[in-house]
C-alpha cells in the first residue's frame, strides 16, 4: 500500500478520473489516483482523443490541431 500525504483521492483512472487528478495537480493539490485494474490495460475509450479534447486539455503535442 502506498503511504503518503495527499490532498485528494481520485478513484478510477479512466478518462474522467485521470482528467480530475491532472486538474487537481495543476492547481497545486497532491492527488492520489487509484484504480482496481492493473495497467496497462486494453480499454476502447483510451485509444483516442478527439481534437476538441486535446485542445481543451492543452496537451503539448508539439503541434496545434484545428
N, CA, C and O of each residue as an XYZ file, in Angstrom:
264
protein
N       0.832     -1.179      0.000
C       0.000      0.000      0.000
C       0.877      1.243      0.000
O       1.884      1.303      0.706
N       0.494      2.223     -0.786
C       1.236      3.482     -0.836
C       0.931      4.314      0.395
O      -0.224      4.464      0.796
N       1.961      4.839      0.972
C       1.782      5.718      2.122
C       2.259      7.108      1.720
O       3.283      7.255      1.053
N       1.526      8.100      2.121
C       1.924      9.458      1.802
C       0.846     10.438      2.192
O      -0.211     10.058      2.697
N       1.120     11.677      1.956
C       0.157     12.734      2.239
C      -0.437     13.221      0.935
O       0.282     13.657      0.037
N      -1.742     13.146      0.837
C      -2.448     13.553     -0.371
C      -3.575     14.500      0.009
O      -4.169     14.373      1.080
N      -3.862     15.439     -0.862
C      -4.971     16.364     -0.656
C      -6.273     15.800     -1.203
O      -7.354     16.085     -0.687
N      -6.154     14.996     -2.256
C      -7.319     14.476     -2.973
C      -7.058     13.022     -3.334
O      -5.956     12.665     -3.749
N      -8.078     12.184     -3.174
C      -8.008     10.808     -3.659
C      -9.036     10.670     -4.769
O     -10.225     10.908     -4.558
N      -8.574     10.284     -5.956
C      -9.454     10.081     -7.106
C      -9.547      8.577     -7.338
O      -8.535      7.906     -7.542
N     -10.773      8.055     -7.306
C     -10.999      6.625     -7.505
C     -11.469      6.410     -8.933
O     -12.523      6.904     -9.334
N     -10.679      5.668     -9.695
C     -10.984      5.403    -11.099
C     -10.028      6.162    -11.997
O     -10.063      7.391    -12.054
N      -9.173      5.431    -12.701
C      -8.143      6.057    -13.526
C      -8.504      6.057    -15.004
O      -7.625      6.043    -15.865
N      -9.794      6.074    -15.293
C     -10.235      6.200    -16.676
C     -10.099      7.641    -17.143
O      -9.434      8.441    -16.484
N     -10.712      7.984    -18.261
C     -10.592      9.346    -18.784
C     -11.036     10.429    -17.793
O     -10.349     11.439    -17.642
N     -12.157     10.232    -17.128
C     -12.652     11.253    -16.190
C     -11.765     11.360    -14.957
O     -11.408     12.464    -14.544
N     -11.406     10.224    -14.367
C     -10.568     10.248    -13.178
C      -9.183     10.799    -13.449
O      -8.646     11.565    -12.649
N      -8.607     10.414    -14.570
C      -7.285     10.925    -14.937
C      -7.310     12.430    -15.148
O      -6.393     13.140    -14.736
N      -8.370     12.910    -15.795
C      -8.512     14.349    -16.019
C      -8.699     15.081    -14.701
O      -8.133     16.156    -14.500
N      -9.487     14.509    -13.803
C      -9.699     15.134    -12.494
C      -8.397     15.209    -11.701
O      -8.096     16.237    -11.095
N      -7.626     14.125    -11.704
C      -6.351     14.115    -10.982
C      -5.371     15.122    -11.578
O      -4.660     15.814    -10.849
N      -5.339     15.198    -12.888
C      -4.445     16.157    -13.555
C      -4.850     17.592    -13.209
O      -4.000     18.437    -12.925
N      -6.152     17.852    -13.237
C      -6.636     19.190    -12.890
C      -6.280     19.571    -11.466
O      -5.905     20.713    -11.201
N      -6.396     18.619    -10.543
C      -6.022     18.886     -9.153
C      -4.535     19.203     -9.043
O      -4.142     20.146     -8.357
N      -3.713     18.409     -9.724
C      -2.264     18.624     -9.678
C      -1.882     19.984    -10.254
O      -1.002     20.661     -9.723
N      -2.540     20.381    -11.336
C      -2.244     21.682    -11.953
C      -2.622     22.840    -11.036
O      -2.098     23.944    -11.184
N      -3.516     22.601    -10.101
C      -3.944     23.643     -9.168
C      -3.203     23.569     -7.835
O      -3.569     24.247     -6.876
N      -2.169     22.751     -7.783
C      -1.322     22.700     -6.600
C      -1.701     21.655     -5.567
O      -1.072     21.585     -4.511
N      -2.710     20.844     -5.840
C      -3.084     19.780     -4.921
C      -2.222     18.546     -5.177
O      -1.639     18.399     -6.251
N      -2.146     17.671     -4.195
C      -1.414     16.408     -4.344
C      -2.431     15.279     -4.466
O      -2.928     14.781     -3.455
N      -2.748     14.867     -5.705
C      -3.748     13.814     -5.876
C      -3.139     12.411     -5.807
O      -1.985     12.194     -6.175
N      -3.948     11.475     -5.328
C      -3.627     10.056     -5.414
C      -4.675      9.452     -6.328
O      -5.867      9.505     -6.026
N      -4.245      8.879     -7.438
C      -5.142      8.283     -8.427
C      -5.063      6.770     -8.280
O      -3.997      6.179     -8.451
N      -6.206      6.138     -7.958
C      -6.217      4.689     -7.779
C      -7.267      4.055     -8.684
O      -8.268      4.679     -9.035
N      -7.019      2.809     -9.051
C      -7.949      2.072     -9.899
C      -7.862      0.600     -9.527
O      -6.810      0.130     -9.092
N      -8.948     -0.124     -9.692
C      -8.949     -1.547     -9.345
C      -8.216     -2.401    -10.372
O      -7.789     -3.512    -10.059
N      -8.068     -1.899    -11.585
C      -7.441     -2.662    -12.666
C      -5.935     -2.435    -12.692
O      -5.431     -1.421    -12.209
N      -5.235     -3.397    -13.263
C      -3.798     -3.253    -13.472
C      -3.553     -2.519    -14.785
O      -4.342     -2.643    -15.721
N      -2.484     -1.768    -14.859
C      -2.146     -1.023    -16.067
C      -0.831     -1.531    -16.613
O      -0.006     -2.000    -15.828
N      -0.583     -1.467    -17.906
C      -1.528     -1.016    -18.931
C      -2.617     -2.059    -19.158
O      -2.438     -3.241    -18.865
N      -3.730     -1.604    -19.677
C      -4.852     -2.492    -19.957
C      -5.518     -2.077    -21.252
O      -5.373     -0.940    -21.701
N      -6.248     -3.002    -21.849
C      -6.998     -2.676    -23.054
C      -8.315     -2.050    -22.641
O      -9.074     -2.642    -21.874
N      -8.588     -0.869    -23.140
C      -9.857     -0.201    -22.874
C     -10.175      0.644    -24.098
O      -9.423      1.565    -24.420
N     -11.269      0.352    -24.783
C     -11.581      1.049    -26.038
C     -11.600      2.572    -25.927
O     -11.166      3.255    -26.855
N     -12.086      3.116    -24.824
C     -12.199      4.574    -24.733
C     -10.836      5.248    -24.580
O     -10.730      6.461    -24.762
N      -9.809      4.496    -24.254
C      -8.491      5.081    -24.071
C      -7.654      5.121    -25.334
O      -6.498      5.544    -25.298
N      -8.223      4.684    -26.455
C      -7.453      4.584    -27.678
C      -7.354      5.856    -28.481
O      -6.523      5.945    -29.385
N      -8.174      6.845    -28.182
C      -8.170      8.064    -28.990
C      -8.705      9.236    -28.187
O      -9.522      9.072    -27.281
N      -8.233     10.403    -28.533
C      -8.769     11.652    -28.000
C      -9.193     12.504    -29.181
O      -8.481     12.597    -30.180
N     -10.349     13.119    -29.061
C     -10.799     13.991    -30.143
C      -9.934     15.247    -30.184
O      -9.277     15.593    -29.202
N      -9.940     15.914    -31.310
C      -9.187     17.163    -31.451
C      -9.667     18.176    -30.422
O      -8.859     18.884    -29.820
N     -10.974     18.246    -30.219
C     -11.530     19.192    -29.236
C     -10.996     18.885    -27.835
O     -10.629     19.799    -27.097
N     -10.952     17.620    -27.473
C     -10.452     17.231    -26.156
C      -8.980     17.579    -26.000
O      -8.579     18.106    -24.963
N      -8.178     17.298    -27.004
C      -6.750     17.631    -26.957
C      -6.565     19.130    -26.761
O      -5.741     19.556    -25.953
N      -7.326     19.927    -27.495
C      -7.216     21.379    -27.371
C      -7.714     21.867    -26.013
O      -7.103     22.758    -25.424
N      -8.817     21.298    -25.501
C      -9.343     21.713    -24.197
C      -8.382     21.376    -23.065
O      -8.248     22.145    -22.113
N      -7.719     20.241    -23.165
C      -6.767     19.838    -22.133
C      -5.440     20.577    -22.241
O      -4.626     20.543    -21.318
N      -5.225     21.240    -23.367
C      -3.978     21.977    -23.548
C      -2.769     21.060    -23.609
O      -1.689     21.412    -23.135
N      -2.952     19.882    -24.194
C      -1.840     18.938    -24.286
C      -0.781     19.474    -25.235
O      -1.091     19.893    -26.350
N       0.449     19.458    -24.797
C       1.555     19.961    -25.606
C       2.066     18.825    -26.479
O       2.930     18.052    -26.065
N       1.530     18.729    -27.683
C       1.907     17.663    -28.602
C       2.963     18.102    -29.606
O       3.373     17.319    -30.463
N       3.393     19.328    -29.504
C       4.396     19.828    -30.427
C       3.806     20.416    -31.693
O       4.535     20.916    -32.550
N       2.481     20.357    -31.815
C       1.799     20.960    -32.954
C       0.370     21.277    -32.532
O      -0.127     20.736    -31.544
N      -0.271     22.133    -33.267
C      -1.642     22.555    -32.951
C      -2.601     21.879    -33.908
O      -2.398     21.903    -35.122
N      -3.640     21.280    -33.368
C      -4.671     20.658    -34.186
C      -5.830     21.623    -34.347
O      -6.200     22.319    -33.401
N      -6.402     21.668    -35.533
C      -7.528     22.578    -35.771
C      -8.722     21.817    -36.296
O      -9.768     22.412    -36.557
